[in-house]
């Protein structure tokens, strides 16, 4: 929910670090992509098909992602 402490902490944070995982089958490896911020006007609460609330927002990275990491993360194979 938009009103939840967890979401409010993200929205109000002075620093957001973006870590991503390529896929679940990859284990516990996460990749740090850098500092980011929530783009203005992108915070929305909607409902999933089961009626539970979900909050969506779009991040903007402070720095461009390294091309090699980007290619690896967006490729279909390892």
PDB file of N, CA, C and O in Angstrom:
ATOM      1  N   UNK A   1       0.822  -1.188   0.000  1.00  0.00           N
ATOM      2  CA  UNK A   1       0.000   0.000   0.000  1.00  0.00           C
ATOM      3  C   UNK A   1       0.863   1.246   0.000  1.00  0.00           C
ATOM      4  O   UNK A   1       1.945   1.276   0.586  1.00  0.00           O
ATOM      5  N   UNK A   2       0.378   2.244  -0.649  1.00  0.00           N
ATOM      6  CA  UNK A   2       1.092   3.512  -0.716  1.00  0.00           C
ATOM      7  C   UNK A   2       1.343   4.095   0.666  1.00  0.00           C
ATOM      8  O   UNK A   2       2.353   4.761   0.890  1.00  0.00           O
ATOM      9  N   UNK A   3       0.430   3.846   1.585  1.00  0.00           N
ATOM     10  CA  UNK A   3       0.553   4.393   2.941  1.00  0.00           C
ATOM     11  C   UNK A   3       1.466   3.577   3.850  1.00  0.00           C
ATOM     12  O   UNK A   3       1.751   4.006   4.968  1.00  0.00           O
ATOM     13  N   UNK A   4       1.928   2.423   3.404  1.00  0.00           N
ATOM     14  CA  UNK A   4       2.739   1.553   4.261  1.00  0.00           C
ATOM     15  C   UNK A   4       4.067   2.221   4.616  1.00  0.00           C
ATOM     16  O   UNK A   4       4.609   3.013   3.845  1.00  0.00           O
ATOM     17  N   UNK A   5       4.571   1.884   5.792  1.00  0.00           N
ATOM     18  CA  UNK A   5       5.863   2.431   6.235  1.00  0.00           C
ATOM     19  C   UNK A   5       6.974   2.080   5.253  1.00  0.00           C
ATOM     20  O   UNK A   5       7.844   2.906   4.976  1.00  0.00           O
ATOM     21  N   UNK A   6       6.947   0.849   4.722  1.00  0.00           N
ATOM     22  CA  UNK A   6       7.998   0.404   3.800  1.00  0.00           C
ATOM     23  C   UNK A   6       8.044   1.280   2.542  1.00  0.00           C
ATOM     24  O   UNK A   6       9.118   1.720   2.131  1.00  0.00           O
ATOM     25  N   UNK A   7       6.891   1.528   1.940  1.00  0.00           N
ATOM     26  CA  UNK A   7       6.845   2.354   0.722  1.00  0.00           C
ATOM     27  C   UNK A   7       7.170   3.803   1.052  1.00  0.00           C
ATOM     28  O   UNK A   7       7.891   4.453   0.295  1.00  0.00           O
ATOM     29  N   UNK A   8       6.663   4.319   2.151  1.00  0.00           N
ATOM     30  CA  UNK A   8       6.951   5.693   2.539  1.00  0.00           C
ATOM     31  C   UNK A   8       8.446   5.901   2.803  1.00  0.00           C
ATOM     32  O   UNK A   8       8.985   6.970   2.515  1.00  0.00           O
ATOM     33  N   UNK A   9       9.112   4.885   3.348  1.00  0.00           N
ATOM     34  CA  UNK A   9      10.559   4.964   3.557  1.00  0.00           C
ATOM     35  C   UNK A   9      11.310   5.049   2.237  1.00  0.00           C
ATOM     36  O   UNK A   9      12.290   5.787   2.132  1.00  0.00           O
ATOM     37  N   UNK A  10      10.867   4.308   1.229  1.00  0.00           N
ATOM     38  CA  UNK A  10      11.507   4.367  -0.091  1.00  0.00           C
ATOM     39  C   UNK A  10      11.269   5.739  -0.721  1.00  0.00           C
ATOM     40  O   UNK A  10      12.203   6.376  -1.206  1.00  0.00           O
ATOM     41  N   UNK A  11      10.017   6.187  -0.710  1.00  0.00           N
ATOM     42  CA  UNK A  11       9.675   7.471  -1.312  1.00  0.00           C
ATOM     43  C   UNK A  11      10.415   8.626  -0.640  1.00  0.00           C
ATOM     44  O   UNK A  11      10.866   9.554  -1.311  1.00  0.00           O
ATOM     45  N   UNK A  12      10.537   8.566   0.678  1.00  0.00           N
ATOM     46  CA  UNK A  12      11.166   9.654   1.424  1.00  0.00           C
ATOM     47  C   UNK A  12      12.666   9.534   1.598  1.00  0.00           C
ATOM     48  O   UNK A  12      13.286  10.385   2.235  1.00  0.00           O
ATOM     49  N   UNK A  13      13.253   8.498   1.045  1.00  0.00           N
ATOM     50  CA  UNK A  13      14.682   8.260   1.231  1.00  0.00           C
ATOM     51  C   UNK A  13      15.526   9.293   0.490  1.00  0.00           C
ATOM     52  O   UNK A  13      15.204   9.702  -0.625  1.00  0.00           O
ATOM     53  N   UNK A  14      16.599   9.697   1.131  1.00  0.00           N
ATOM     54  CA  UNK A  14      17.519  10.632   0.481  1.00  0.00           C
ATOM     55  C   UNK A  14      18.503   9.912  -0.439  1.00  0.00           C
ATOM     56  O   UNK A  14      19.172  10.542  -1.258  1.00  0.00           O
ATOM     57  N   UNK A  15      18.587   8.575  -0.298  1.00  0.00           N
ATOM     58  CA  UNK A  15      19.474   7.796  -1.159  1.00  0.00           C
ATOM     59  C   UNK A  15      18.863   6.430  -1.414  1.00  0.00           C
ATOM     60  O   UNK A  15      18.513   5.716  -0.475  1.00  0.00           O
ATOM     61  N   UNK A  16      18.732   6.064  -2.691  1.00  0.00           N
ATOM     62  CA  UNK A  16      18.224   4.750  -3.077  1.00  0.00           C
ATOM     63  C   UNK A  16      19.315   4.069  -3.891  1.00  0.00           C
ATOM     64  O   UNK A  16      19.786   4.608  -4.893  1.00  0.00           O
ATOM     65  N   UNK A  17      19.712   2.877  -3.450  1.00  0.00           N
ATOM     66  CA  UNK A  17      20.717   2.078  -4.149  1.00  0.00           C
ATOM     67  C   UNK A  17      19.989   0.971  -4.898  1.00  0.00           C
ATOM     68  O   UNK A  17      19.183   0.250  -4.309  1.00  0.00           O
ATOM     69  N   UNK A  18      20.267   0.831  -6.191  1.00  0.00           N
ATOM     70  CA  UNK A  18      19.559  -0.161  -6.999  1.00  0.00           C
ATOM     71  C   UNK A  18      20.415  -1.410  -7.196  1.00  0.00           C
ATOM     72  O   UNK A  18      21.483  -1.366  -7.807  1.00  0.00           O
ATOM     73  N   UNK A  19      19.915  -2.520  -6.662  1.00  0.00           N
ATOM     74  CA  UNK A  19      20.504  -3.840  -6.859  1.00  0.00           C
ATOM     75  C   UNK A  19      19.492  -4.661  -7.632  1.00  0.00           C
ATOM     76  O   UNK A  19      18.298  -4.606  -7.339  1.00  0.00           O
ATOM     77  N   UNK A  20      19.951  -5.425  -8.618  1.00  0.00           N
ATOM     78  CA  UNK A  20      19.040  -6.284  -9.367  1.00  0.00           C
ATOM     79  C   UNK A  20      19.623  -7.681  -9.497  1.00  0.00           C
ATOM     80  O   UNK A  20      20.823  -7.895  -9.325  1.00  0.00           O
ATOM     81  N   UNK A  21      18.751  -8.618  -9.803  1.00  0.00           N
ATOM     82  CA  UNK A  21      19.146 -10.002 -10.038  1.00  0.00           C
ATOM     83  C   UNK A  21      18.655 -10.360 -11.427  1.00  0.00           C
ATOM     84  O   UNK A  21      17.519 -10.049 -11.785  1.00  0.00           O
ATOM     85  N   UNK A  22      19.495 -11.007 -12.208  1.00  0.00           N
ATOM     86  CA  UNK A  22      19.121 -11.350 -13.580  1.00  0.00           C
ATOM     87  C   UNK A  22      17.910 -12.268 -13.602  1.00  0.00           C
ATOM     88  O   UNK A  22      16.946 -11.997 -14.318  1.00  0.00           O
ATOM     89  N   UNK A  23      17.941 -13.334 -12.839  1.00  0.00           N
ATOM     90  CA  UNK A  23      16.816 -14.273 -12.770  1.00  0.00           C
ATOM     91  C   UNK A  23      16.932 -15.106 -11.508  1.00  0.00           C
ATOM     92  O   UNK A  23      18.017 -15.236 -10.941  1.00  0.00           O
ATOM     93  N   UNK A  24      15.826 -15.667 -11.069  1.00  0.00           N
ATOM     94  CA  UNK A  24      15.816 -16.443  -9.826  1.00  0.00           C
ATOM     95  C   UNK A  24      16.745 -17.651  -9.877  1.00  0.00           C
ATOM     96  O   UNK A  24      17.343 -18.012  -8.864  1.00  0.00           O
ATOM     97  N   UNK A  25      16.873 -18.273 -11.030  1.00  0.00           N
ATOM     98  CA  UNK A  25      17.705 -19.456 -11.169  1.00  0.00           C
ATOM     99  C   UNK A  25      19.194 -19.176 -11.027  1.00  0.00           C
ATOM    100  O   UNK A  25      20.003 -20.103 -10.996  1.00  0.00           O
ATOM    101  N   UNK A  26      19.553 -17.909 -10.942  1.00  0.00           N
ATOM    102  CA  UNK A  26      20.958 -17.523 -10.857  1.00  0.00           C
ATOM    103  C   UNK A  26      21.492 -17.602  -9.428  1.00  0.00           C
ATOM    104  O   UNK A  26      22.679 -17.368  -9.201  1.00  0.00           O
ATOM    105  N   UNK A  27      20.645 -17.924  -8.479  1.00  0.00           N
ATOM    106  CA  UNK A  27      21.086 -18.023  -7.096  1.00  0.00           C
ATOM    107  C   UNK A  27      20.935 -16.710  -6.360  1.00  0.00           C
ATOM    108  O   UNK A  27      19.926 -16.018  -6.496  1.00  0.00           O
ATOM    109  N   UNK A  28      21.952 -16.372  -5.573  1.00  0.00           N
ATOM    110  CA  UNK A  28      21.855 -15.188  -4.713  1.00  0.00           C
ATOM    111  C   UNK A  28      22.674 -14.013  -5.235  1.00  0.00           C
ATOM    112  O   UNK A  28      22.881 -13.042  -4.507  1.00  0.00           O
ATOM    113  N   UNK A  29      23.142 -14.078  -6.473  1.00  0.00           N
ATOM    114  CA  UNK A  29      23.959 -13.006  -7.030  1.00  0.00           C
ATOM    115  C   UNK A  29      23.108 -11.799  -7.422  1.00  0.00           C
ATOM    116  O   UNK A  29      22.182 -11.907  -8.226  1.00  0.00           O
ATOM    117  N   UNK A  30      23.443 -10.642  -6.832  1.00  0.00           N
ATOM    118  CA  UNK A  30      22.805  -9.386  -7.185  1.00  0.00           C
ATOM    119  C   UNK A  30      23.869  -8.463  -7.768  1.00  0.00           C
ATOM    120  O   UNK A  30      25.052  -8.588  -7.451  1.00  0.00           O
ATOM    121  N   UNK A  31      23.445  -7.548  -8.611  1.00  0.00           N
ATOM    122  CA  UNK A  31      24.356  -6.602  -9.243  1.00  0.00           C
ATOM    123  C   UNK A  31      23.964  -5.190  -8.835  1.00  0.00           C
ATOM    124  O   UNK A  31      22.802  -4.801  -8.951  1.00  0.00           O
ATOM    125  N   UNK A  32      24.935  -4.427  -8.358  1.00  0.00           N
ATOM    126  CA  UNK A  32      24.699  -3.040  -7.971  1.00  0.00           C
ATOM    127  C   UNK A  32      24.774  -2.182  -9.228  1.00  0.00           C
ATOM    128  O   UNK A  32      25.803  -2.147  -9.903  1.00  0.00           O
ATOM    129  N   UNK A  33      23.683  -1.491  -9.537  1.00  0.00           N
ATOM    130  CA  UNK A  33      23.658  -0.645 -10.728  1.00  0.00           C
ATOM    131  C   UNK A  33      23.883   0.822 -10.410  1.00  0.00           C
ATOM    132  O   UNK A  33      24.110   1.619 -11.320  1.00  0.00           O
ATOM    133  N   UNK A  34      23.827   1.193  -9.150  1.00  0.00           N
ATOM    134  CA  UNK A  34      24.122   2.570  -8.781  1.00  0.00           C
ATOM    135  C   UNK A  34      23.011   3.226  -7.985  1.00  0.00           C
ATOM    136  O   UNK A  34      21.999   2.608  -7.654  1.00  0.00           O
ATOM    137  N   UNK A  35      23.233   4.497  -7.688  1.00  0.00           N
ATOM    138  CA  UNK A  35      22.244   5.314  -7.006  1.00  0.00           C
ATOM    139  C   UNK A  35      21.148   5.689  -8.000  1.00  0.00           C
ATOM    140  O   UNK A  35      21.408   5.863  -9.190  1.00  0.00           O
ATOM    141  N   UNK A  36      19.937   5.809  -7.503  1.00  0.00           N
ATOM    142  CA  UNK A  36      18.836   6.191  -8.377  1.00  0.00           C
ATOM    143  C   UNK A  36      17.822   7.012  -7.600  1.00  0.00           C
ATOM    144  O   UNK A  36      17.910   7.133  -6.378  1.00  0.00           O
ATOM    145  N   UNK A  37      16.872   7.568  -8.307  1.00  0.00           N
ATOM    146  CA  UNK A  37      15.782   8.307  -7.682  1.00  0.00           C
ATOM    147  C   UNK A  37      14.485   7.912  -8.375  1.00  0.00           C
ATOM    148  O   UNK A  37      14.493   7.393  -9.492  1.00  0.00           O
ATOM    149  N   UNK A  38      13.377   8.164  -7.697  1.00  0.00           N
ATOM    150  CA  UNK A  38      12.072   7.873  -8.273  1.00  0.00           C
ATOM    151  C   UNK A  38      11.696   9.038  -9.178  1.00  0.00           C
ATOM    152  O   UNK A  38      11.733  10.196  -8.762  1.00  0.00           O
ATOM    153  N   UNK A  39      11.338   8.729 -10.402  1.00  0.00           N
ATOM    154  CA  UNK A  39      10.960   9.774 -11.348  1.00  0.00           C
ATOM    155  C   UNK A  39       9.631  10.401 -10.926  1.00  0.00           C
ATOM    156  O   UNK A  39       8.688   9.700 -10.558  1.00  0.00           O
ATOM    157  N   UNK A  40       9.575  11.708 -10.983  1.00  0.00           N
ATOM    158  CA  UNK A  40       8.393  12.451 -10.575  1.00  0.00           C
ATOM    159  C   UNK A  40       7.169  12.014 -11.383  1.00  0.00           C
ATOM    160  O   UNK A  40       7.241  11.839 -12.599  1.00  0.00           O
ATOM    161  N   UNK A  41       6.063  11.844 -10.692  1.00  0.00           N
ATOM    162  CA  UNK A  41       4.809  11.493 -11.345  1.00  0.00           C
ATOM    163  C   UNK A  41       4.630  10.024 -11.680  1.00  0.00           C
ATOM    164  O   UNK A  41       3.659   9.655 -12.341  1.00  0.00           O
ATOM    165  N   UNK A  42       5.558   9.172 -11.232  1.00  0.00           N
ATOM    166  CA  UNK A  42       5.456   7.748 -11.605  1.00  0.00           C
ATOM    167  C   UNK A  42       4.936   6.858 -10.480  1.00  0.00           C
ATOM    168  O   UNK A  42       4.795   5.651 -10.678  1.00  0.00           O
ATOM    169  N   UNK A  43       4.652   7.410  -9.322  1.00  0.00           N
ATOM    170  CA  UNK A  43       4.190   6.589  -8.197  1.00  0.00           C
ATOM    171  C   UNK A  43       2.693   6.342  -8.340  1.00  0.00           C
ATOM    172  O   UNK A  43       1.897   7.281  -8.373  1.00  0.00           O
ATOM    173  N   UNK A  44       2.313   5.041  -8.426  1.00  0.00           N
ATOM    174  CA  UNK A  44       0.904   4.674  -8.599  1.00  0.00           C
ATOM    175  C   UNK A  44       0.584   3.448  -7.768  1.00  0.00           C
ATOM    176  O   UNK A  44       1.378   2.510  -7.697  1.00  0.00           O
ATOM    177  N   UNK A  45      -0.578   3.457  -7.141  1.00  0.00           N
ATOM    178  CA  UNK A  45      -1.061   2.249  -6.470  1.00  0.00           C
ATOM    179  C   UNK A  45      -2.158   1.651  -7.328  1.00  0.00           C
ATOM    180  O   UNK A  45      -3.086   2.348  -7.738  1.00  0.00           O
ATOM    181  N   UNK A  46      -2.051   0.365  -7.597  1.00  0.00           N
ATOM    182  CA  UNK A  46      -3.044  -0.367  -8.371  1.00  0.00           C
ATOM    183  C   UNK A  46      -3.390  -1.639  -7.619  1.00  0.00           C
ATOM    184  O   UNK A  46      -2.893  -1.872  -6.517  1.00  0.00           O
ATOM    185  N   UNK A  47      -4.234  -2.454  -8.208  1.00  0.00           N
ATOM    186  CA  UNK A  47      -4.590  -3.734  -7.600  1.00  0.00           C
ATOM    187  C   UNK A  47      -4.160  -4.869  -8.511  1.00  0.00           C
ATOM    188  O   UNK A  47      -4.303  -4.801  -9.732  1.00  0.00           O
ATOM    189  N   UNK A  48      -3.626  -5.921  -7.884  1.00  0.00           N
ATOM    190  CA  UNK A  48      -3.290  -7.130  -8.634  1.00  0.00           C
ATOM    191  C   UNK A  48      -4.579  -7.873  -8.950  1.00  0.00           C
ATOM    192  O   UNK A  48      -5.650  -7.496  -8.473  1.00  0.00           O
ATOM    193  N   UNK A  49      -4.482  -8.919  -9.744  1.00  0.00           N
ATOM    194  CA  UNK A  49      -5.682  -9.667 -10.141  1.00  0.00           C
ATOM    195  C   UNK A  49      -6.416 -10.271  -8.942  1.00  0.00           C
ATOM    196  O   UNK A  49      -7.624 -10.497  -9.005  1.00  0.00           O
ATOM    197  N   UNK A  50      -5.688 -10.533  -7.846  1.00  0.00           N
ATOM    198  CA  UNK A  50      -6.334 -11.083  -6.646  1.00  0.00           C
ATOM    199  C   UNK A  50      -6.876  -9.986  -5.723  1.00  0.00           C
ATOM    200  O   UNK A  50      -7.373 -10.281  -4.636  1.00  0.00           O
ATOM    201  N   UNK A  51      -6.780  -8.716  -6.155  1.00  0.00           N
ATOM    202  CA  UNK A  51      -7.321  -7.605  -5.383  1.00  0.00           C
ATOM    203  C   UNK A  51      -6.347  -6.972  -4.398  1.00  0.00           C
ATOM    204  O   UNK A  51      -6.663  -5.953  -3.786  1.00  0.00           O
ATOM    205  N   UNK A  52      -5.171  -7.561  -4.238  1.00  0.00           N
ATOM    206  CA  UNK A  52      -4.187  -6.996  -3.305  1.00  0.00           C
ATOM    207  C   UNK A  52      -3.554  -5.749  -3.917  1.00  0.00           C
ATOM    208  O   UNK A  52      -3.337  -5.689  -5.128  1.00  0.00           O
ATOM    209  N   UNK A  53      -3.256  -4.750  -3.076  1.00  0.00           N
ATOM    210  CA  UNK A  53      -2.647  -3.530  -3.601  1.00  0.00           C
ATOM    211  C   UNK A  53      -1.175  -3.739  -3.959  1.00  0.00           C
ATOM    212  O   UNK A  53      -0.468  -4.517  -3.319  1.00  0.00           O
ATOM    213  N   UNK A  54      -0.740  -3.037  -4.983  1.00  0.00           N
ATOM    214  CA  UNK A  54       0.664  -3.054  -5.395  1.00  0.00           C
ATOM    215  C   UNK A  54       1.039  -1.627  -5.786  1.00  0.00           C
ATOM    216  O   UNK A  54       0.247  -0.916  -6.404  1.00  0.00           O
ATOM    217  N   UNK A  55       2.246  -1.217  -5.422  1.00  0.00           N
ATOM    218  CA  UNK A  55       2.717   0.130  -5.734  1.00  0.00           C
ATOM    219  C   UNK A  55       3.774   0.040  -6.817  1.00  0.00           C
ATOM    220  O   UNK A  55       4.710  -0.753  -6.720  1.00  0.00           O
ATOM    221  N   UNK A  56       3.618   0.867  -7.862  1.00  0.00           N
ATOM    222  CA  UNK A  56       4.569   0.925  -8.976  1.00  0.00           C
ATOM    223  C   UNK A  56       5.225   2.300  -8.985  1.00  0.00           C
ATOM    224  O   UNK A  56       4.580   3.313  -8.713  1.00  0.00           O
ATOM    225  N   UNK A  57       6.518   2.320  -9.303  1.00  0.00           N
ATOM    226  CA  UNK A  57       7.206   3.579  -9.586  1.00  0.00           C
ATOM    227  C   UNK A  57       8.368   3.292 -10.495  1.00  0.00           C
ATOM    228  O   UNK A  57       8.815   2.150 -10.601  1.00  0.00           O
ATOM    229  N   UNK A  58       8.867   4.329 -11.161  1.00  0.00           N
ATOM    230  CA  UNK A  58       9.960   4.193 -12.117  1.00  0.00           C
ATOM    231  C   UNK A  58      11.202   4.861 -11.563  1.00  0.00           C
ATOM    232  O   UNK A  58      11.156   6.004 -11.110  1.00  0.00           O
ATOM    233  N   UNK A  59      12.313   4.140 -11.602  1.00  0.00           N
ATOM    234  CA  UNK A  59      13.590   4.681 -11.150  1.00  0.00           C
ATOM    235  C   UNK A  59      14.358   5.315 -12.302  1.00  0.00           C
ATOM    236  O   UNK A  59      14.237   4.898 -13.454  1.00  0.00           O
ATOM    237  N   UNK A  60      15.139   6.314 -11.973  1.00  0.00           N
ATOM    238  CA  UNK A  60      16.096   6.890 -12.915  1.00  0.00           C
ATOM    239  C   UNK A  60      17.474   6.793 -12.273  1.00  0.00           C
ATOM    240  O   UNK A  60      17.702   7.320 -11.185  1.00  0.00           O
ATOM    241  N   UNK A  61      18.383   6.117 -12.955  1.00  0.00           N
ATOM    242  CA  UNK A  61      19.743   5.965 -12.433  1.00  0.00           C
ATOM    243  C   UNK A  61      20.519   7.269 -12.562  1.00  0.00           C
ATOM    244  O   UNK A  61      20.346   8.016 -13.525  1.00  0.00           O
ATOM    245  N   UNK A  62      21.378   7.531 -11.578  1.00  0.00           N
ATOM    246  CA  UNK A  62      22.211   8.731 -11.612  1.00  0.00           C
ATOM    247  C   UNK A  62      23.305   8.628 -12.670  1.00  0.00           C
ATOM    248  O   UNK A  62      23.707   9.629 -13.263  1.00  0.00           O
ATOM    249  N   UNK A  63      23.784   7.399 -12.898  1.00  0.00           N
ATOM    250  CA  UNK A  63      24.852   7.162 -13.876  1.00  0.00           C
ATOM    251  C   UNK A  63      24.422   6.068 -14.844  1.00  0.00           C
ATOM    252  O   UNK A  63      23.621   5.199 -14.500  1.00  0.00           O
ATOM    253  N   UNK A  64      24.953   6.119 -16.040  1.00  0.00           N
ATOM    254  CA  UNK A  64      24.672   5.099 -17.045  1.00  0.00           C
ATOM    255  C   UNK A  64      25.223   3.746 -16.581  1.00  0.00           C
ATOM    256  O   UNK A  64      26.277   3.676 -15.948  1.00  0.00           O
ATOM    257  N   UNK A  65      24.496   2.680 -16.905  1.00  0.00           N
ATOM    258  CA  UNK A  65      24.938   1.324 -16.567  1.00  0.00           C
ATOM    259  C   UNK A  65      26.069   0.928 -17.507  1.00  0.00           C
ATOM    260  O   UNK A  65      26.009   1.192 -18.708  1.00  0.00           O
ATOM    261  N   UNK A  66      27.095   0.296 -16.956  1.00  0.00           N
ATOM    262  CA  UNK A  66      28.211  -0.196 -17.758  1.00  0.00           C
ATOM    263  C   UNK A  66      27.672  -1.088 -18.881  1.00  0.00           C
ATOM    264  O   UNK A  66      26.815  -1.938 -18.639  1.00  0.00           O
ATOM    265  N   UNK A  67      28.164  -0.899 -20.091  1.00  0.00           N
ATOM    266  CA  UNK A  67      27.645  -1.611 -21.265  1.00  0.00           C
ATOM    267  C   UNK A  67      27.773  -3.126 -21.149  1.00  0.00           C
ATOM    268  O   UNK A  67      26.879  -3.853 -21.584  1.00  0.00           O
ATOM    269  N   UNK A  68      28.856  -3.608 -20.577  1.00  0.00           N
ATOM    270  CA  UNK A  68      29.062  -5.054 -20.440  1.00  0.00           C
ATOM    271  C   UNK A  68      28.033  -5.643 -19.480  1.00  0.00           C
ATOM    272  O   UNK A  68      27.442  -6.685 -19.766  1.00  0.00           O
ATOM    273  N   UNK A  69      27.818  -4.985 -18.349  1.00  0.00           N
ATOM    274  CA  UNK A  69      26.822  -5.450 -17.377  1.00  0.00           C
ATOM    275  C   UNK A  69      25.422  -5.399 -17.992  1.00  0.00           C
ATOM    276  O   UNK A  69      24.632  -6.330 -17.835  1.00  0.00           O
ATOM    277  N   UNK A  70      25.122  -4.298 -18.698  1.00  0.00           N
ATOM    278  CA  UNK A  70      23.812  -4.154 -19.326  1.00  0.00           C
ATOM    279  C   UNK A  70      23.566  -5.276 -20.334  1.00  0.00           C
ATOM    280  O   UNK A  70      22.491  -5.875 -20.356  1.00  0.00           O
ATOM    281  N   UNK A  71      24.557  -5.552 -21.157  1.00  0.00           N
ATOM    282  CA  UNK A  71      24.419  -6.609 -22.171  1.00  0.00           C
ATOM    283  C   UNK A  71      24.187  -7.963 -21.507  1.00  0.00           C
ATOM    284  O   UNK A  71      23.336  -8.738 -21.946  1.00  0.00           O
ATOM    285  N   UNK A  72      24.941  -8.241 -20.455  1.00  0.00           N
ATOM    286  CA  UNK A  72      24.767  -9.504 -19.727  1.00  0.00           C
ATOM    287  C   UNK A  72      23.369  -9.601 -19.111  1.00  0.00           C
ATOM    288  O   UNK A  72      22.703 -10.627 -19.248  1.00  0.00           O
ATOM    289  N   UNK A  73      22.932  -8.560 -18.448  1.00  0.00           N
ATOM    290  CA  UNK A  73      21.640  -8.580 -17.772  1.00  0.00           C
ATOM    291  C   UNK A  73      20.454  -8.669 -18.719  1.00  0.00           C
ATOM    292  O   UNK A  73      19.413  -9.216 -18.355  1.00  0.00           O
ATOM    293  N   UNK A  74      20.596  -8.145 -19.919  1.00  0.00           N
ATOM    294  CA  UNK A  74      19.487  -8.123 -20.854  1.00  0.00           C
ATOM    295  C   UNK A  74      19.528  -9.269 -21.874  1.00  0.00           C
ATOM    296  O   UNK A  74      18.608  -9.423 -22.677  1.00  0.00           O
ATOM    297  N   UNK A  75      20.596 -10.066 -21.836  1.00  0.00           N
ATOM    298  CA  UNK A  75      20.700 -11.198 -22.782  1.00  0.00           C
ATOM    299  C   UNK A  75      19.889 -12.382 -22.268  1.00  0.00           C
ATOM    300  O   UNK A  75      19.625 -12.498 -21.071  1.00  0.00           O
ATOM    301  N   UNK A  76      19.499 -13.261 -23.194  1.00  0.00           N
ATOM    302  CA  UNK A  76      18.736 -14.455 -22.839  1.00  0.00           C
ATOM    303  C   UNK A  76      19.609 -15.560 -22.261  1.00  0.00           C
ATOM    304  O   UNK A  76      19.121 -16.407 -21.512  1.00  0.00           O
ATOM    305  N   UNK A  77      20.890 -15.560 -22.598  1.00  0.00           N
ATOM    306  CA  UNK A  77      21.788 -16.608 -22.113  1.00  0.00           C
ATOM    307  C   UNK A  77      22.862 -15.994 -21.243  1.00  0.00           C
ATOM    308  O   UNK A  77      23.054 -14.778 -21.232  1.00  0.00           O
ATOM    309  N   UNK A  78      23.565 -16.857 -20.506  1.00  0.00           N
ATOM    310  CA  UNK A  78      24.627 -16.373 -19.598  1.00  0.00           C
ATOM    311  C   UNK A  78      25.847 -15.924 -20.352  1.00  0.00           C
ATOM    312  O   UNK A  78      26.825 -15.491 -19.742  1.00  0.00           O
TER     313      UNK A  78
END
